[in-house]
Amino acid sequence: MNRPIYEGGMYNVLSDKEIRQIHDTTIKVLEEVGFEIPHEPALKLFKENGARVDEETHRVYLTREFISRTIKQAPEEFTFYGREEGKSIVIGGKRVHFGTGGLALYVLDLNREKRPSYVEDISNLARLTNKLEYVDFYIIPVYPHDLNIDTVDISSFYRAFKNTSKPVMGGILSKEGLESVIDIASTIAGSLDELKQKPFVGFIASITSPLKISEDQVEYLMEVASYGLPLATSTAPVAGATSPITLAGTLVQQNAEALMGVIISQLVNPGTPVLYSAVPVTMDMRTMSFLMGSIESGLMNAAITQMAHHYRLPCYITVGTTDSKLPDAQAAHESATTSMLAALAGGNFIHEAIGLLDGAMTASYAQYVIDNDIVGSCLRALKGIEINEDSLALEVISKVGPGGNFLSEKHTVKHLRSERYSPLTSDRQHYKTWLDAGSKDSWQRAEEIANNMLEETENITYIDENTQQLIKNKYPHLQ
């Protein structure tokens, strides 16, 4: 069964004039301020394509024409494949997809213990992702503290491939790790060519705000682009710290950074499926803490979505993460309000929307289930109200007439499930029934659901035994 298509685009935080103002100011930044890239092969590539390069400062300066010409080579949309029927997603236009993300250092487990994250959490959270209806992709969400750093890339992605058939993405720590992950994915796909034709894995390279990309990250970016695999070039400006305190100023800077990621990928390999990528956040100036769950972050991500639509680029944005430390009311309202803004704006690849607490420092098993419910509500809002002859219900209204009821009508039964969204963790019983059932709150119900899902999927794997053996023969240190 294919996933229903949900489209946003009905909420616009920016006017057309404001989009042009942000674009024009961005051009001035890239023309006059420049962008630092301390990597000789990248500088050579820019120079060969007509950009002005200052070798001493490693700055690249781009004209309006250069920017326009290069970003037009990026695809407007692409398919990110799942490995089971109905798990592939088309990213672009105003189609909306939610998924996981982050690289949390801690886990709030089903015993309500906050502890360091381990490689087994990557497996378990992948299994949850595969079961949760409204989660479309799996970005590796935690750092495995129990692994040697040399094996983090390969073991993390292998655990993800093994435990979910949905599209997988993640950051990387070394070029060797990147090459090994691509090799493993090629083995699962059947060959590198088959992986390129139907990519089920993508990678994240990070841009450093303000206006810089490190040597190792640009090397990763260029390597992924050379294979033509899905690519996010994440930029995370913090308003008031690593970008201007004004939301508009941060939008200008992040726009320059996001476009630069697209540009580098297209210079390496025109047509690379790249996401216009941005993770803007605000800062609490009293505590110097960055804020993932602020409504201003939600507004900026809605604006970023409009900028991506303006350039006809698929976008990677960040909402749904909360600054709360527990799955409480703060977590719910921060996740819900920012997620709804992004969905209504038409964000394409909305990551970190599932399961993250404490500014993305902690992944919560229960919050995975709660956020799946929140995303379901967002998607129900996008579905809207269906207006047709049958749904307008004149015939059944006439049949029931004044003073009657509709409970036993076939029309009611026919539309019962399609008209109503029922969150898994919500309790809609009478008060006495709720008391008799143990008076559980959403957190408790979410823990029970997560536990049941993990038990149901304990013996399921998405890599067959022969392929597992091939991979382990080649990588005996794999965990």
C-alpha positions as CSV (number, residue, x, y, z in Angstrom):
1,M,0.0,0.0,0.0
2,N,1.5,3.4,-1.0
3,R,1.7,6.2,1.4
4,P,-1.0,8.9,0.8
5,I,0.4,12.2,-0.7
6,Y,0.2,15.1,1.7
7,E,0.8,18.6,0.3
8,G,1.2,21.9,2.1
9,G,1.8,25.4,0.8
10,M,-1.3,27.1,2.2
11,Y,0.7,29.0,4.9
12,N,3.1,31.7,3.8
13,V,5.0,33.7,6.4
14,L,6.8,35.7,3.7
15,S,5.3,37.8,1.0
16,D,6.7,37.6,-2.6
17,K,8.4,41.0,-2.0
18,E,10.1,39.7,1.2
19,I,11.3,36.6,-0.6
20,R,12.9,38.8,-3.3
21,Q,14.5,41.0,-0.5
22,I,16.0,38.0,1.2
23,H,17.3,36.7,-2.2
24,D,18.8,40.0,-3.3
25,T,20.5,40.5,0.1
26,T,21.9,36.9,-0.1
27,I,23.4,37.6,-3.5
28,K,25.2,40.6,-2.0
29,V,26.6,38.4,0.8
30,L,27.9,35.8,-1.6
31,E,29.3,38.5,-4.0
32,E,30.8,40.9,-1.5
33,V,31.5,38.9,1.8
34,G,32.2,35.6,0.2
35,F,32.3,32.1,1.6
36,E,35.3,30.3,3.2
37,I,36.2,26.9,1.8
38,P,39.7,25.7,3.0
39,H,40.0,22.9,0.5
40,E,42.1,23.2,-2.6
41,P,40.2,20.8,-4.9
42,A,36.9,22.7,-4.1
43,L,38.6,26.1,-4.7
44,K,40.0,24.8,-8.0
45,L,36.5,23.6,-9.1
46,F,35.0,27.1,-8.4
47,K,37.8,28.8,-10.3
48,E,37.4,26.5,-13.3
49,N,33.7,27.4,-13.4
50,G,34.3,31.1,-13.4
51,A,34.1,32.1,-9.7
52,R,36.4,34.6,-8.1
53,V,38.7,32.9,-5.6
54,D,41.0,34.5,-3.0
55,E,43.6,31.8,-2.5
56,E,45.1,33.4,0.6
57,T,41.8,33.6,2.6
58,H,40.2,30.6,0.9
59,R,37.2,32.7,0.1
60,V,34.9,32.2,-2.9
61,Y,32.9,35.1,-4.3
62,L,29.9,34.3,-6.5
63,T,27.9,36.5,-9.0
64,R,24.2,36.5,-9.4
65,E,24.6,34.7,-12.8
66,F,26.9,32.0,-11.3
67,I,24.4,31.3,-8.5
68,S,21.4,31.1,-10.8
69,R,23.1,29.0,-13.4
70,T,24.4,26.5,-10.9
71,I,21.4,25.9,-8.7
72,K,19.2,25.3,-11.8
73,Q,21.2,22.1,-12.4
74,A,19.8,20.6,-9.2
75,P,16.7,18.4,-9.5
76,E,13.4,19.9,-8.4
77,E,12.5,16.6,-6.9
78,F,13.8,13.1,-6.4
79,T,12.8,9.7,-5.1
80,F,14.3,8.5,-1.9
81,Y,13.7,4.7,-2.0
82,G,12.5,2.4,0.7
83,R,13.3,-1.3,0.5
84,E,9.7,-2.4,0.9
85,E,6.6,-1.6,-1.1
86,G,5.0,1.7,0.0
87,K,8.2,3.0,1.8
88,S,9.6,5.2,-1.0
89,I,9.0,8.9,-0.8
90,V,9.2,11.6,-3.5
91,I,10.9,14.7,-2.1
92,G,10.1,18.1,-3.7
93,G,7.3,20.4,-4.7
94,K,5.1,20.9,-1.7
95,R,4.9,17.3,-0.6
96,V,5.3,16.9,3.2
97,H,7.4,14.1,4.8
98,F,8.4,13.9,8.5
99,G,11.2,11.8,10.0
100,T,13.8,11.4,12.7
101,G,17.2,13.1,13.1
102,G,19.7,14.6,15.4
103,L,22.8,13.0,16.9
104,A,21.6,12.8,20.5
105,L,24.1,11.9,23.2
106,Y,21.6,10.5,25.6
107,V,18.5,8.4,25.7
108,L,15.4,8.5,27.9
109,D,14.6,4.8,27.9
110,L,11.4,2.9,28.7
111,N,12.5,2.7,32.4
112,R,12.6,6.5,32.4
113,E,16.3,6.4,32.9
114,K,18.4,9.0,31.2
115,R,21.6,7.4,30.1
116,P,24.3,7.6,27.3
117,S,23.1,6.4,24.0
118,Y,24.3,3.0,22.6
119,V,24.4,1.2,19.3
120,E,21.5,-0.9,20.4
121,D,19.4,2.3,20.6
122,I,20.1,2.8,16.8
123,S,18.5,-0.6,16.2
124,N,15.6,-0.1,18.5
125,L,14.7,3.4,17.3
126,A,14.9,2.1,13.7
127,R,12.4,-0.6,14.6
128,L,10.1,1.9,16.1
129,T,10.5,4.1,13.0
130,N,9.5,1.2,10.8
131,K,6.3,0.6,12.8
132,L,5.2,4.2,13.3
133,E,2.7,5.1,10.5
134,Y,3.6,8.8,10.0
135,V,7.4,8.6,10.1
136,D,8.7,8.5,6.5
137,F,12.5,8.2,6.9
138,Y,15.2,7.3,9.4
139,I,18.0,9.7,10.1
140,I,20.4,8.0,12.6
141,P,19.3,9.8,15.8
142,V,21.9,9.0,18.4
143,Y,25.7,8.7,18.9
144,P,26.7,5.2,20.0
145,H,29.0,5.7,23.0
146,D,29.8,1.9,23.2
147,L,31.6,1.9,19.8
148,N,35.2,2.7,18.9
149,I,35.1,5.9,16.9
150,D,36.6,4.1,13.9
151,T,33.5,1.8,13.6
152,V,30.7,4.4,14.3
153,D,29.9,5.1,10.7
154,I,29.7,1.6,9.5
155,S,28.0,0.1,12.5
156,S,25.4,2.8,12.8
157,F,24.3,2.6,9.2
158,Y,24.4,-1.2,9.2
159,R,22.1,-1.3,12.3
160,A,19.8,1.2,10.5
161,F,19.7,-0.9,7.3
162,K,19.0,-4.0,9.3
163,N,16.1,-2.7,11.3
164,T,14.1,-0.4,9.0
165,S,13.1,-0.6,5.3
166,K,12.4,3.1,5.2
167,P,15.0,5.5,3.6
168,V,18.1,6.0,5.8
169,M,20.3,9.0,6.1
170,G,23.0,10.1,8.5
171,G,26.1,12.2,9.1
172,I,29.6,10.7,8.8
173,L,32.8,10.9,10.7
174,S,35.4,9.9,8.2
175,K,35.9,9.4,4.4
176,E,36.8,5.8,5.1
177,G,33.5,5.3,7.0
178,L,31.6,6.9,4.1
179,E,33.2,4.6,1.5
180,S,32.4,1.5,3.7
181,V,28.8,2.5,4.2
182,I,28.3,3.0,0.4
183,D,30.0,-0.4,-0.1
184,I,27.6,-2.1,2.4
185,A,24.6,-0.4,0.8
186,S,25.7,-1.5,-2.6
187,T,26.0,-5.1,-1.4
188,I,22.4,-4.9,-0.1
189,A,21.2,-3.3,-3.3
190,G,23.0,-5.8,-5.5
191,S,25.6,-3.4,-7.0
192,L,26.7,0.2,-6.9
193,D,24.8,0.9,-10.1
194,E,21.6,-0.5,-8.6
195,L,22.1,1.6,-5.5
196,K,22.6,4.7,-7.7
197,Q,19.4,3.9,-9.6
198,K,17.3,3.4,-6.5
199,P,19.1,5.0,-3.6
200,F,17.9,4.1,-0.1
201,V,20.7,5.8,1.7
202,G,21.7,9.4,1.9
203,F,24.3,11.5,3.8
204,I,24.6,14.7,5.7
205,A,27.6,17.1,5.4
206,S,27.6,20.1,7.6
207,I,28.2,23.8,6.9
208,T,29.6,25.9,9.7
209,S,27.8,29.2,10.4
210,P,28.7,31.8,9.6
211,L,29.6,31.3,5.9
212,K,32.2,28.5,6.2
213,I,32.6,24.8,5.5
214,S,35.4,22.9,7.0
215,E,37.9,20.9,4.9
216,D,36.6,17.5,6.0
217,Q,33.0,18.4,5.5
218,V,33.5,19.8,2.0
219,E,35.4,16.6,1.2
220,Y,32.5,14.4,2.4
221,L,30.0,16.6,0.4
222,M,32.0,16.3,-2.8
223,E,32.5,12.5,-2.3
224,V,28.7,11.9,-1.9
225,A,27.9,14.2,-4.8
226,S,30.4,12.2,-7.0
227,Y,28.3,9.1,-6.4
228,G,25.0,11.0,-7.1
229,L,23.4,9.9,-3.8
230,P,20.9,11.9,-1.8
231,L,22.7,14.7,0.1
232,A,21.8,17.2,2.8
233,T,24.2,20.1,3.5
234,S,23.0,21.0,6.9
235,T,23.6,24.6,8.1
236,A,22.6,25.5,11.7
237,P,22.8,29.3,12.4
238,V,22.0,30.4,15.9
239,A,20.3,33.8,15.9
240,G,22.3,36.1,18.1
241,A,25.4,33.9,18.2
242,T,26.5,32.5,14.8
243,S,24.0,34.6,12.8
244,P,22.3,38.0,13.3
245,I,19.8,38.2,16.1
246,T,17.0,39.3,13.7
247,L,15.1,36.5,12.1
248,A,15.4,38.2,8.7
249,G,19.2,38.5,9.1
250,T,19.5,34.8,10.0
251,L,17.3,33.9,7.0
252,V,19.7,35.8,4.7
253,Q,22.8,34.1,6.1
254,Q,21.3,30.6,6.2
255,N,20.0,31.1,2.6
256,A,23.6,31.9,1.5
257,E,24.8,28.8,3.3
258,A,22.1,26.5,2.0
259,L,22.6,27.7,-1.5
260,M,26.3,27.1,-1.2
261,G,25.8,23.5,-0.3
262,V,23.6,23.1,-3.4
263,I,26.1,24.9,-5.6
264,I,29.1,22.7,-4.5
265,S,27.2,19.5,-5.2
266,Q,26.2,20.6,-8.7
267,L,29.7,21.7,-9.6
268,V,30.9,18.2,-8.7
269,N,28.1,16.3,-10.4
270,P,25.2,18.2,-12.0
271,G,21.9,16.6,-11.2
272,T,23.0,15.3,-7.7
273,P,19.8,14.9,-5.6
274,V,20.6,17.6,-3.0
275,L,18.4,19.2,-0.4
276,Y,18.3,22.9,0.3
277,S,19.2,22.3,3.9
278,A,18.8,24.6,7.0
279,V,18.5,24.1,10.7
280,P,18.1,27.7,12.1
281,V,17.5,28.1,15.9
282,T,17.2,30.9,18.3
283,M,19.0,31.6,21.6
284,D,17.9,32.4,25.1
285,M,20.1,35.5,25.7
286,R,19.7,35.1,29.5
287,T,21.2,31.6,29.6
288,M,23.1,31.5,26.3
289,S,21.2,28.2,25.5
290,F,20.1,27.6,21.9
291,L,16.4,26.9,21.5
292,M,15.1,24.2,19.2
293,G,11.5,24.5,20.3
294,S,10.9,28.2,20.1
295,I,8.0,29.5,17.9
296,E,10.6,31.7,16.2
297,S,12.5,28.6,15.0
298,G,9.2,27.4,13.6
299,L,8.6,30.6,11.8
300,M,12.1,30.5,10.3
301,N,11.6,27.0,9.1
302,A,8.3,28.0,7.4
303,A,10.2,30.9,5.7
304,I,13.0,28.6,4.7
305,T,10.4,26.3,3.0
306,Q,9.2,29.3,1.0
307,M,12.7,30.1,-0.1
308,A,13.3,26.5,-1.3
309,H,10.0,26.7,-3.2
310,H,11.2,29.9,-4.8
311,Y,14.4,28.2,-6.1
312,R,12.4,25.0,-7.0
313,L,14.6,23.0,-4.7
314,P,13.5,20.2,-2.3
315,C,14.1,21.3,1.3
316,Y,15.4,19.8,4.5
317,I,14.2,21.6,7.6
318,T,14.1,21.1,11.3
319,V,11.0,21.3,13.6
320,G,9.3,19.2,16.2
321,T,12.3,19.1,18.6
322,T,11.5,20.5,22.1
323,D,13.7,22.1,24.8
324,S,11.7,20.2,27.5
325,K,13.6,17.5,29.4
326,L,10.6,15.2,29.6
327,P,7.6,14.2,27.4
328,D,5.4,16.8,29.1
329,A,3.1,19.7,28.1
330,Q,6.0,21.8,27.0
331,A,7.3,19.1,24.8
332,A,3.8,18.6,23.3
333,H,3.1,22.3,22.5
334,E,6.6,23.0,21.2
335,S,6.6,20.0,18.9
336,A,3.0,20.5,17.7
337,T,3.2,24.2,17.0
338,T,6.5,24.1,15.1
339,S,5.6,20.9,13.2
340,M,2.2,22.4,12.1
341,L,3.9,25.5,10.8
342,A,6.3,23.5,8.7
343,A,3.6,21.2,7.4
344,L,1.3,24.0,6.4
345,A,4.2,25.7,4.6
346,G,4.9,22.6,2.6
347,G,8.2,21.5,4.0
348,N,9.5,18.5,2.1
349,F,12.0,16.6,4.3
350,I,11.2,17.6,7.9
351,H,13.8,16.0,10.1
352,E,14.4,15.9,13.9
353,A,10.6,15.9,14.2
354,I,10.4,12.6,16.1
355,G,11.5,11.8,19.6
356,L,14.0,14.5,20.6
357,L,14.0,16.3,23.9
358,D,16.3,18.8,25.6
359,G,17.3,20.7,22.4
360,A,18.0,17.4,20.5
361,M,20.4,16.2,23.2
362,T,18.2,13.3,24.3
363,A,16.2,10.8,22.3
364,S,13.1,9.5,24.0
365,Y,11.4,6.2,23.1
366,A,8.0,7.4,24.4
367,Q,8.4,10.8,22.6
368,Y,8.8,8.8,19.3
369,V,5.2,7.6,19.7
370,I,3.9,10.9,20.9
371,D,5.5,12.8,18.0
372,N,4.1,10.3,15.6
373,D,0.7,11.3,16.9
374,I,1.5,15.0,16.5
375,V,2.7,14.4,12.9
376,G,-0.5,12.5,12.2
377,S,-2.5,15.5,13.3
378,C,-0.4,17.8,11.1
379,L,-1.0,15.5,8.1
380,R,-4.8,15.4,8.9
381,A,-4.8,19.2,8.7
382,L,-3.1,19.0,5.3
383,K,-5.8,16.5,4.1
384,G,-8.4,19.2,4.8
385,I,-12.1,18.8,4.3
386,E,-13.3,16.7,1.3
387,I,-16.2,18.4,-0.5
388,N,-18.2,16.3,-3.0
389,E,-21.7,15.2,-3.5
390,D,-21.3,12.2,-1.1
391,S,-19.5,14.1,1.7
392,L,-22.1,16.9,1.6
393,A,-24.5,14.2,2.7
394,L,-27.8,15.7,1.4
395,E,-29.3,12.3,0.8
396,V,-28.7,11.0,4.4
397,I,-29.7,14.4,5.9
398,S,-33.0,14.1,4.0
399,K,-33.5,10.5,5.1
400,V,-32.8,11.1,8.8
401,G,-34.7,14.4,8.9
402,P,-35.5,16.6,11.9
403,G,-34.9,15.0,15.4
404,G,-33.3,11.8,14.1
405,N,-29.7,10.5,14.5
406,F,-27.1,9.3,12.1
407,L,-25.4,6.5,14.2
408,S,-26.9,3.5,12.4
409,E,-26.7,5.0,8.9
410,K,-24.5,3.3,6.2
411,H,-23.1,6.7,5.3
412,T,-21.7,7.0,8.9
413,V,-20.1,3.6,8.8
414,K,-18.6,4.3,5.3
415,H,-16.9,7.5,6.4
416,L,-16.2,6.7,10.0
417,R,-12.4,6.0,9.7
418,S,-11.6,8.4,6.8
419,E,-13.1,11.5,8.5
420,R,-11.6,11.0,12.0
421,Y,-8.0,10.9,13.1
422,S,-7.4,8.9,16.2
423,P,-4.0,9.5,17.9
424,L,-2.5,6.4,19.6
425,T,-1.6,8.1,22.9
426,S,-4.8,10.2,23.4
427,D,-7.4,9.1,25.9
428,R,-11.0,9.9,24.9
429,Q,-12.9,7.7,27.3
430,H,-15.2,8.9,30.0
431,Y,-13.5,9.9,33.2
432,K,-14.7,6.9,35.2
433,T,-13.5,4.5,32.5
434,W,-10.1,6.2,32.4
435,L,-9.8,5.9,36.2
436,D,-10.7,2.2,36.2
437,A,-8.1,1.6,33.4
438,G,-5.3,2.9,35.7
439,S,-5.6,6.7,35.0
440,K,-2.6,6.6,32.6
441,D,-1.3,9.8,31.1
442,S,0.1,10.1,27.5
443,W,3.6,9.4,28.6
444,Q,2.6,6.0,30.2
445,R,0.5,5.1,27.2
446,A,3.3,6.0,24.8
447,E,5.8,3.8,26.8
448,E,3.4,0.8,26.6
449,I,2.9,1.3,22.8
450,A,6.7,1.6,22.2
451,N,7.4,-1.5,24.3
452,N,4.8,-3.5,22.4
453,M,6.2,-2.3,19.0
454,L,9.7,-3.4,20.0
455,E,8.4,-6.8,21.1
456,E,6.6,-7.3,17.8
457,T,9.6,-6.4,15.7
458,E,12.3,-8.2,17.8
459,N,13.0,-10.9,15.2
460,I,12.5,-9.0,12.0
461,T,15.4,-8.0,9.9
462,Y,15.7,-6.2,6.5
463,I,18.9,-7.7,5.4
464,D,18.8,-11.4,4.4
465,E,21.2,-13.9,6.0
466,N,23.4,-14.4,2.9
467,T,23.9,-10.7,2.5
468,Q,24.6,-10.3,6.2
469,Q,27.3,-12.9,5.9
470,L,28.9,-11.3,2.9
471,I,29.0,-8.0,4.7
472,K,30.5,-9.5,7.9
473,N,33.1,-11.5,6.0
474,K,34.3,-8.2,4.5
475,Y,33.9,-6.1,7.7
476,P,34.6,-8.6,10.6
477,H,34.8,-5.7,13.1
478,L,31.2,-4.7,12.4
479,Q,28.9,-4.6,15.4
